[in-house]
């Protein structure tokens, strides 16, 4: 029973890591798509 719980817990951790990775990649691609405005902001702001 304890072994099954630990296995499912690791599985949930794996799903969480995959979910955050997908979110990160999506944000990264959106950032690349809007690269002009972001480079404008960093170049002019600071």
BAMI-298997 format. One record per atom (N, C-alpha, C): x, y, z; atom name; chain; residue number from 1. Coordinates in steps of 0.05 Angstrom, whole numbers. Layout:
BEGIN
{r {X,Y,Z},CA,A,NUM}
...
//
This chain:
BEGIN
{r {17,-24,0},N,A,1}
{r {0,0,0},CA,A,1}
{r {18,25,0},C,A,1}
{r {38,25,17},N,A,2}
{r {56,48,19},CA,A,2}
{r {71,51,-8},C,A,2}
{r {79,28,-19},N,A,3}
{r {94,29,-44},CA,A,3}
{r {76,41,-67},C,A,3}
{r {51,33,-67},N,A,4}
{r {33,43,-88},CA,A,4}
{r {29,73,-84},C,A,4}
{r {27,82,-59},N,A,5}
{r {24,111,-54},CA,A,5}
{r {48,127,-64},C,A,5}
{r {72,116,-58},N,A,6}
{r {96,130,-66},CA,A,6}
{r {98,131,-97},C,A,6}
{r {90,109,-110},N,A,7}
{r {92,108,-139},CA,A,7}
{r {72,129,-151},C,A,7}
{r {48,130,-140},N,A,8}
{r {29,150,-151},CA,A,8}
{r {38,178,-145},C,A,8}
{r {51,182,-122},N,A,9}
{r {62,208,-115},CA,A,9}
{r {83,217,-135},C,A,9}
{r {101,199,-142},N,A,10}
{r {121,205,-162},CA,A,10}
{r {108,210,-189},C,A,10}
{r {87,196,-195},N,A,11}
{r {73,200,-221},CA,A,11}
{r {61,227,-221},C,A,11}
{r {49,236,-199},N,A,12}
{r {37,263,-198},CA,A,12}
{r {59,284,-201},C,A,12}
{r {82,279,-188},N,A,13}
{r {105,298,-192},CA,A,13}
{r {113,299,-221},C,A,13}
{r {114,276,-235},N,A,14}
{r {122,276,-263},CA,A,14}
{r {102,292,-280},C,A,14}
{r {76,288,-274},N,A,15}
{r {55,303,-289},CA,A,15}
{r {58,333,-284},C,A,15}
{r {64,341,-259},N,A,16}
{r {68,369,-252},CA,A,16}
{r {92,381,-267},C,A,16}
{r {114,366,-268},N,A,17}
{r {137,375,-282},CA,A,17}
{r {131,379,-312},C,A,17}
{r {117,359,-324},N,A,18}
{r {110,361,-352},CA,A,18}
{r {92,385,-357},C,A,18}
{r {73,390,-339},N,A,19}
{r {54,412,-342},CA,A,19}
{r {69,438,-341},C,A,19}
{r {87,442,-322},N,A,20}
{r {102,467,-320},CA,A,20}
{r {120,470,-344},C,A,20}
{r {131,448,-354},N,A,21}
{r {149,450,-377},CA,A,21}
{r {133,459,-402},C,A,21}
{r {109,448,-406},N,A,22}
{r {92,457,-428},CA,A,22}
{r {85,486,-425},C,A,22}
{r {78,495,-401},N,A,23}
{r {71,523,-397},CA,A,23}
{r {95,540,-403},C,A,23}
{r {119,532,-394},N,A,24}
{r {143,547,-398},CA,A,24}
{r {149,550,-428},C,A,24}
{r {146,528,-443},N,A,25}
{r {152,528,-472},CA,A,25}
{r {132,547,-486},C,A,25}
{r {106,546,-477},N,A,26}
{r {86,563,-489},CA,A,26}
{r {93,592,-484},C,A,26}
{r {99,599,-460},N,A,27}
{r {106,627,-453},CA,A,27}
{r {131,635,-469},C,A,27}
{r {151,617,-471},N,A,28}
{r {175,623,-485},CA,A,28}
{r {169,629,-515},C,A,28}
{r {152,613,-527},N,A,29}
{r {145,617,-555},CA,A,29}
{r {130,643,-559},C,A,29}
{r {112,649,-541},N,A,30}
{r {97,675,-543},CA,A,30}
{r {117,698,-540},C,A,30}
{r {136,695,-522},N,A,31}
{r {157,716,-517},CA,A,31}
{r {173,720,-543},C,A,31}
{r {181,698,-556},N,A,32}
{r {196,700,-580},CA,A,32}
{r {179,713,-602},C,A,32}
{r {153,708,-603},N,A,33}
{r {136,719,-623},CA,A,33}
{r {134,749,-619},C,A,33}
{r {134,758,-594},N,A,34}
{r {132,787,-588},CA,A,34}
{r {160,798,-581},C,A,34}
{r {180,788,-595},N,A,35}
{r {208,794,-588},CA,A,35}
{r {213,824,-592},C,A,35}
{r {201,836,-612},N,A,36}
{r {207,864,-619},CA,A,36}
{r {199,882,-596},C,A,36}
{r {175,879,-585},N,A,37}
{r {166,897,-564},CA,A,37}
{r {182,892,-539},C,A,37}
{r {190,867,-534},N,A,38}
{r {205,861,-509},CA,A,38}
{r {234,873,-511},C,A,38}
{r {247,870,-534},N,A,39}
{r {273,881,-537},CA,A,39}
{r {272,912,-537},C,A,39}
{r {250,923,-547},N,A,40}
{r {246,952,-545},CA,A,40}
{r {244,960,-515},C,A,40}
{r {230,945,-500},N,A,41}
{r {226,951,-471},CA,A,41}
{r {252,950,-456},C,A,41}
{r {268,928,-461},N,A,42}
{r {293,925,-446},CA,A,42}
{r {314,945,-456},C,A,42}
{r {314,951,-482},N,A,43}
{r {333,969,-493},CA,A,43}
{r {328,998,-485},C,A,43}
{r {302,1006,-485},N,A,44}
{r {296,1034,-479},CA,A,44}
{r {292,1038,-449},C,A,44}
{r {280,1018,-435},N,A,45}
{r {274,1022,-407},CA,A,45}
{r {298,1024,-389},C,A,45}
{r {317,1005,-393},N,A,46}
{r {340,1004,-376},CA,A,46}
{r {365,1014,-392},C,A,46}
//
